[in-house]
Amino acid sequence: MDAVPPTKKSTDGSWMKYMGLGAQFFGSIIISLGIGWKLDPLAGFDSPVLIWILPLLAVVFNLVKIIVDTNKKNT
């Protein structure tokens, strides 16, 4: 019985894909917060309406994008 040496796992860089998706997720939230912060006074809202709506839309769109991107077959 010959012992088979352990093989190293191949590093294909897939972790960088997920790191990029995470950075894109948090970056879009920060940008949408800034846009909402600047647009709320310009729109004349007394309460922070856009500072709530824009980040929530960014979260929803980014979650859909993450689900679609991670469910793709490796081609």
Distance bins in CASP14 RR format, pairs under 12 A and 6 or more apart:
PFRMAT RR
TARGET T0000
AUTHOR 0000-0000-0000
RMODE 2
METHOD distances of the structure
MODEL  1
9 15 0 0 0 0 0 1 0 0 0 0 0
12 74 0 0 0 0 1 0 0 0 0 0 0
13 19 0 0 0 0 1 0 0 0 0 0 0
13 20 0 0 0 0 0 1 0 0 0 0 0
13 74 0 0 0 0 0 1 0 0 0 0 0
14 20 0 0 0 0 0 1 0 0 0 0 0
14 21 0 0 0 0 0 1 0 0 0 0 0
14 69 0 0 0 0 0 1 0 0 0 0 0
14 70 0 0 0 0 0 1 0 0 0 0 0
14 72 0 0 0 0 0 1 0 0 0 0 0
14 74 0 0 0 0 1 0 0 0 0 0 0
15 21 0 0 0 0 0 1 0 0 0 0 0
15 22 0 0 0 0 0 1 0 0 0 0 0
16 22 0 0 0 0 0 1 0 0 0 0 0
16 23 0 0 0 0 0 1 0 0 0 0 0
17 23 0 0 0 0 0 1 0 0 0 0 0
17 24 0 0 0 0 0 1 0 0 0 0 0
17 66 0 0 0 0 0 1 0 0 0 0 0
17 69 1 0 0 1 0 0 0 0 0 0 0
17 70 0 0 0 0 1 0 0 0 0 0 0
17 72 0 0 0 0 0 1 0 0 0 0 0
17 74 0 0 0 0 0 1 0 0 0 0 0
18 24 0 0 0 0 0 1 0 0 0 0 0
18 25 0 0 0 0 0 1 0 0 0 0 0
18 66 0 0 0 0 1 0 0 0 0 0 0
18 69 0 0 0 0 1 0 0 0 0 0 0
18 70 1 0 0 1 0 0 0 0 0 0 0
19 25 0 0 0 0 0 1 0 0 0 0 0
19 26 0 0 0 0 0 1 0 0 0 0 0
20 26 0 0 0 0 1 0 0 0 0 0 0
20 27 0 0 0 0 0 1 0 0 0 0 0
20 28 0 0 0 0 0 1 0 0 0 0 0
20 62 0 0 0 0 0 1 0 0 0 0 0
20 65 0 0 0 0 0 1 0 0 0 0 0
20 66 0 0 0 0 0 1 0 0 0 0 0
20 69 0 0 0 0 0 1 0 0 0 0 0
20 70 0 0 0 0 0 1 0 0 0 0 0
21 27 0 0 0 0 0 1 0 0 0 0 0
21 28 0 0 0 0 0 1 0 0 0 0 0
21 62 0 0 0 0 1 0 0 0 0 0 0
21 63 0 0 0 0 0 1 0 0 0 0 0
21 64 0 0 0 0 0 1 0 0 0 0 0
21 65 1 0 0 1 0 0 0 0 0 0 0
21 66 1 0 1 0 0 0 0 0 0 0 0
21 67 0 0 0 0 0 1 0 0 0 0 0
21 68 0 0 0 0 0 1 0 0 0 0 0
21 69 1 0 0 1 0 0 0 0 0 0 0
21 70 1 0 0 1 0 0 0 0 0 0 0
22 28 0 0 0 0 1 0 0 0 0 0 0
22 29 0 0 0 0 0 1 0 0 0 0 0
22 62 0 0 0 0 1 0 0 0 0 0 0
22 63 0 0 0 0 0 1 0 0 0 0 0
22 65 0 0 0 0 0 1 0 0 0 0 0
22 66 1 0 0 1 0 0 0 0 0 0 0
22 69 0 0 0 0 0 1 0 0 0 0 0
22 70 0 0 0 0 0 1 0 0 0 0 0
23 29 0 0 0 0 0 1 0 0 0 0 0
23 30 0 0 0 0 0 1 0 0 0 0 0
23 62 0 0 0 0 0 1 0 0 0 0 0
23 66 0 0 0 0 0 1 0 0 0 0 0
24 30 0 0 0 0 0 1 0 0 0 0 0
24 31 0 0 0 0 0 1 0 0 0 0 0
24 58 0 0 0 0 0 1 0 0 0 0 0
24 61 0 0 0 0 0 1 0 0 0 0 0
24 62 1 0 0 1 0 0 0 0 0 0 0
24 63 0 0 0 0 0 1 0 0 0 0 0
24 65 1 0 0 1 0 0 0 0 0 0 0
24 66 0 0 0 0 1 0 0 0 0 0 0
24 69 0 0 0 0 1 0 0 0 0 0 0
25 31 0 0 0 0 0 1 0 0 0 0 0
25 32 0 0 0 0 0 1 0 0 0 0 0
25 55 0 0 0 0 0 1 0 0 0 0 0
25 58 0 0 0 0 1 0 0 0 0 0 0
25 59 1 0 0 1 0 0 0 0 0 0 0
25 60 0 0 0 0 0 1 0 0 0 0 0
25 61 0 0 0 0 1 0 0 0 0 0 0
25 62 1 0 1 0 0 0 0 0 0 0 0
25 63 0 0 0 0 1 0 0 0 0 0 0
25 64 0 0 0 0 0 1 0 0 0 0 0
25 65 0 0 0 0 1 0 0 0 0 0 0
25 66 1 0 0 1 0 0 0 0 0 0 0
25 67 0 0 0 0 0 1 0 0 0 0 0
25 69 0 0 0 0 0 1 0 0 0 0 0
26 32 0 0 0 0 0 1 0 0 0 0 0
26 33 0 0 0 0 0 1 0 0 0 0 0
26 55 0 0 0 0 0 1 0 0 0 0 0
26 58 0 0 0 0 1 0 0 0 0 0 0
26 59 0 0 0 0 0 1 0 0 0 0 0
26 62 0 0 0 0 1 0 0 0 0 0 0
26 66 0 0 0 0 0 1 0 0 0 0 0
27 33 0 0 0 0 1 0 0 0 0 0 0
27 34 0 0 0 0 0 1 0 0 0 0 0
27 35 0 0 0 0 0 1 0 0 0 0 0
27 55 0 0 0 0 0 1 0 0 0 0 0
27 58 0 0 0 0 1 0 0 0 0 0 0
27 59 0 0 0 0 0 1 0 0 0 0 0
27 62 0 0 0 0 1 0 0 0 0 0 0
28 34 0 0 0 0 0 1 0 0 0 0 0
28 35 0 0 0 0 0 1 0 0 0 0 0
28 54 0 0 0 0 1 0 0 0 0 0 0
28 55 0 0 0 0 1 0 0 0 0 0 0
28 56 0 0 0 0 0 1 0 0 0 0 0
28 57 0 0 0 0 1 0 0 0 0 0 0
28 58 1 0 1 0 0 0 0 0 0 0 0
28 59 0 0 0 0 1 0 0 0 0 0 0
28 60 0 0 0 0 0 1 0 0 0 0 0
28 61 1 0 0 1 0 0 0 0 0 0 0
28 62 1 0 1 0 0 0 0 0 0 0 0
28 63 0 0 0 0 0 1 0 0 0 0 0
28 65 0 0 0 0 1 0 0 0 0 0 0
28 66 0 0 0 0 0 1 0 0 0 0 0
29 35 0 0 0 0 0 1 0 0 0 0 0
29 36 0 0 0 0 0 1 0 0 0 0 0
29 51 0 0 0 0 0 1 0 0 0 0 0
29 54 0 0 0 0 1 0 0 0 0 0 0
29 55 1 0 1 0 0 0 0 0 0 0 0
29 56 0 0 0 0 1 0 0 0 0 0 0
29 57 0 0 0 0 0 1 0 0 0 0 0
29 58 1 0 1 0 0 0 0 0 0 0 0
29 59 1 0 0 1 0 0 0 0 0 0 0
29 60 0 0 0 0 0 1 0 0 0 0 0
29 61 0 0 0 0 0 1 0 0 0 0 0
29 62 1 0 0 1 0 0 0 0 0 0 0
29 63 0 0 0 0 0 1 0 0 0 0 0
30 36 0 0 0 0 0 1 0 0 0 0 0
30 37 0 0 0 0 0 1 0 0 0 0 0
30 54 0 0 0 0 0 1 0 0 0 0 0
30 55 0 0 0 0 1 0 0 0 0 0 0
30 58 0 0 0 0 1 0 0 0 0 0 0
30 59 0 0 0 0 0 1 0 0 0 0 0
30 62 0 0 0 0 0 1 0 0 0 0 0
31 37 0 0 0 0 0 1 0 0 0 0 0
31 38 0 0 0 0 0 1 0 0 0 0 0
31 54 0 0 0 0 1 0 0 0 0 0 0
31 55 0 0 0 0 1 0 0 0 0 0 0
31 57 0 0 0 0 0 1 0 0 0 0 0
31 58 1 0 0 1 0 0 0 0 0 0 0
31 62 0 0 0 0 0 1 0 0 0 0 0
32 38 0 0 0 0 0 1 0 0 0 0 0
32 39 0 0 0 0 0 1 0 0 0 0 0
32 50 0 0 0 0 1 0 0 0 0 0 0
32 51 0 0 0 0 1 0 0 0 0 0 0
32 52 0 0 0 0 0 1 0 0 0 0 0
32 53 0 0 0 0 1 0 0 0 0 0 0
32 54 1 1 0 0 0 0 0 0 0 0 0
32 55 1 0 1 0 0 0 0 0 0 0 0
32 56 0 0 0 0 1 0 0 0 0 0 0
32 57 1 0 0 1 0 0 0 0 0 0 0
32 58 1 0 1 0 0 0 0 0 0 0 0
32 59 0 0 0 0 1 0 0 0 0 0 0
32 60 0 0 0 0 0 1 0 0 0 0 0
32 61 0 0 0 0 1 0 0 0 0 0 0
32 62 0 0 0 0 1 0 0 0 0 0 0
33 39 0 0 0 0 0 1 0 0 0 0 0
33 40 0 0 0 0 0 1 0 0 0 0 0
33 48 0 0 0 0 0 1 0 0 0 0 0
33 50 0 0 0 0 1 0 0 0 0 0 0
33 51 1 0 0 1 0 0 0 0 0 0 0
33 52 0 0 0 0 1 0 0 0 0 0 0
33 53 0 0 0 0 0 1 0 0 0 0 0
33 54 1 0 0 1 0 0 0 0 0 0 0
33 55 1 0 1 0 0 0 0 0 0 0 0
33 56 0 0 0 0 0 1 0 0 0 0 0
33 57 0 0 0 0 0 1 0 0 0 0 0
33 58 0 0 0 0 1 0 0 0 0 0 0
33 59 0 0 0 0 0 1 0 0 0 0 0
34 40 0 0 0 0 1 0 0 0 0 0 0
34 48 0 0 0 0 0 1 0 0 0 0 0
34 50 0 0 0 0 1 0 0 0 0 0 0
34 51 1 0 0 1 0 0 0 0 0 0 0
34 54 0 0 0 0 1 0 0 0 0 0 0
34 55 0 0 0 0 1 0 0 0 0 0 0
34 58 0 0 0 0 0 1 0 0 0 0 0
35 42 0 0 0 0 0 1 0 0 0 0 0
35 43 0 0 0 0 0 1 0 0 0 0 0
35 50 1 0 0 1 0 0 0 0 0 0 0
35 51 0 0 0 0 1 0 0 0 0 0 0
35 53 0 0 0 0 0 1 0 0 0 0 0
35 54 1 0 1 0 0 0 0 0 0 0 0
35 55 0 0 0 0 1 0 0 0 0 0 0
35 57 0 0 0 0 0 1 0 0 0 0 0
35 58 0 0 0 0 1 0 0 0 0 0 0
36 42 0 0 0 0 1 0 0 0 0 0 0
36 43 0 0 0 0 1 0 0 0 0 0 0
36 45 0 0 0 0 1 0 0 0 0 0 0
36 48 1 0 0 1 0 0 0 0 0 0 0
36 49 0 0 0 0 1 0 0 0 0 0 0
36 50 1 0 1 0 0 0 0 0 0 0 0
36 51 1 0 1 0 0 0 0 0 0 0 0
36 52 0 0 0 0 1 0 0 0 0 0 0
36 53 0 0 0 0 1 0 0 0 0 0 0
36 54 1 0 1 0 0 0 0 0 0 0 0
36 55 0 0 0 0 1 0 0 0 0 0 0
36 56 0 0 0 0 0 1 0 0 0 0 0
36 57 0 0 0 0 0 1 0 0 0 0 0
36 58 0 0 0 0 0 1 0 0 0 0 0
37 43 0 0 0 0 0 1 0 0 0 0 0
37 45 0 0 0 0 0 1 0 0 0 0 0
37 48 1 0 0 1 0 0 0 0 0 0 0
37 49 0 0 0 0 0 1 0 0 0 0 0
37 50 0 0 0 0 1 0 0 0 0 0 0
37 51 1 0 1 0 0 0 0 0 0 0 0
37 52 0 0 0 0 0 1 0 0 0 0 0
37 54 0 0 0 0 1 0 0 0 0 0 0
37 55 0 0 0 0 0 1 0 0 0 0 0
38 48 0 0 0 0 0 1 0 0 0 0 0
38 50 0 0 0 0 1 0 0 0 0 0 0
38 51 0 0 0 0 1 0 0 0 0 0 0
38 54 0 0 0 0 0 1 0 0 0 0 0
39 45 0 0 0 0 1 0 0 0 0 0 0
39 48 0 0 0 0 0 1 0 0 0 0 0
39 49 0 0 0 0 1 0 0 0 0 0 0
39 50 1 0 1 0 0 0 0 0 0 0 0
39 51 0 0 0 0 1 0 0 0 0 0 0
39 52 0 0 0 0 0 1 0 0 0 0 0
39 53 0 0 0 0 0 1 0 0 0 0 0
39 54 0 0 0 0 1 0 0 0 0 0 0
40 46 0 0 0 0 1 0 0 0 0 0 0
40 47 0 0 0 0 1 0 0 0 0 0 0
40 48 1 0 1 0 0 0 0 0 0 0 0
40 49 1 0 0 1 0 0 0 0 0 0 0
40 50 1 0 1 0 0 0 0 0 0 0 0
40 51 1 0 1 0 0 0 0 0 0 0 0
40 52 0 0 0 0 1 0 0 0 0 0 0
40 53 0 0 0 0 0 1 0 0 0 0 0
40 54 0 0 0 0 1 0 0 0 0 0 0
41 47 0 0 0 0 0 1 0 0 0 0 0
41 48 0 0 0 0 1 0 0 0 0 0 0
41 49 0 0 0 0 0 1 0 0 0 0 0
41 50 0 0 0 0 1 0 0 0 0 0 0
41 51 0 0 0 0 0 1 0 0 0 0 0
42 49 0 0 0 0 0 1 0 0 0 0 0
42 50 0 0 0 0 1 0 0 0 0 0 0
43 49 1 0 0 1 0 0 0 0 0 0 0
43 50 1 0 0 1 0 0 0 0 0 0 0
43 51 0 0 0 0 0 1 0 0 0 0 0
43 53 0 0 0 0 0 1 0 0 0 0 0
43 54 0 0 0 0 0 1 0 0 0 0 0
44 50 0 0 0 0 1 0 0 0 0 0 0
45 51 0 0 0 0 1 0 0 0 0 0 0
45 52 0 0 0 0 0 1 0 0 0 0 0
45 53 0 0 0 0 0 1 0 0 0 0 0
47 53 0 0 0 0 0 1 0 0 0 0 0
48 54 0 0 0 0 0 1 0 0 0 0 0
48 55 0 0 0 0 0 1 0 0 0 0 0
49 55 0 0 0 0 0 1 0 0 0 0 0
49 56 0 0 0 0 0 1 0 0 0 0 0
50 56 0 0 0 0 0 1 0 0 0 0 0
50 57 0 0 0 0 0 1 0 0 0 0 0
50 58 0 0 0 0 0 1 0 0 0 0 0
51 57 0 0 0 0 0 1 0 0 0 0 0
51 58 0 0 0 0 0 1 0 0 0 0 0
52 58 0 0 0 0 0 1 0 0 0 0 0
52 59 0 0 0 0 0 1 0 0 0 0 0
53 59 0 0 0 0 0 1 0 0 0 0 0
53 60 0 0 0 0 0 1 0 0 0 0 0
54 60 0 0 0 0 0 1 0 0 0 0 0
54 61 0 0 0 0 0 1 0 0 0 0 0
55 61 0 0 0 0 0 1 0 0 0 0 0
55 62 0 0 0 0 0 1 0 0 0 0 0
56 62 0 0 0 0 0 1 0 0 0 0 0
56 63 0 0 0 0 0 1 0 0 0 0 0
57 63 0 0 0 0 0 1 0 0 0 0 0
57 64 0 0 0 0 0 1 0 0 0 0 0
58 64 0 0 0 0 0 1 0 0 0 0 0
58 65 0 0 0 0 0 1 0 0 0 0 0
59 65 0 0 0 0 0 1 0 0 0 0 0
59 66 0 0 0 0 0 1 0 0 0 0 0
60 66 0 0 0 0 0 1 0 0 0 0 0
60 67 0 0 0 0 0 1 0 0 0 0 0
61 67 0 0 0 0 0 1 0 0 0 0 0
61 68 0 0 0 0 0 1 0 0 0 0 0
62 68 0 0 0 0 0 1 0 0 0 0 0
62 69 0 0 0 0 0 1 0 0 0 0 0
63 69 0 0 0 0 0 1 0 0 0 0 0
63 70 0 0 0 0 0 1 0 0 0 0 0
64 70 0 0 0 0 0 1 0 0 0 0 0
64 71 0 0 0 0 0 1 0 0 0 0 0
65 71 0 0 0 0 0 1 0 0 0 0 0
65 72 0 0 0 0 0 1 0 0 0 0 0
66 72 0 0 0 0 0 1 0 0 0 0 0
END
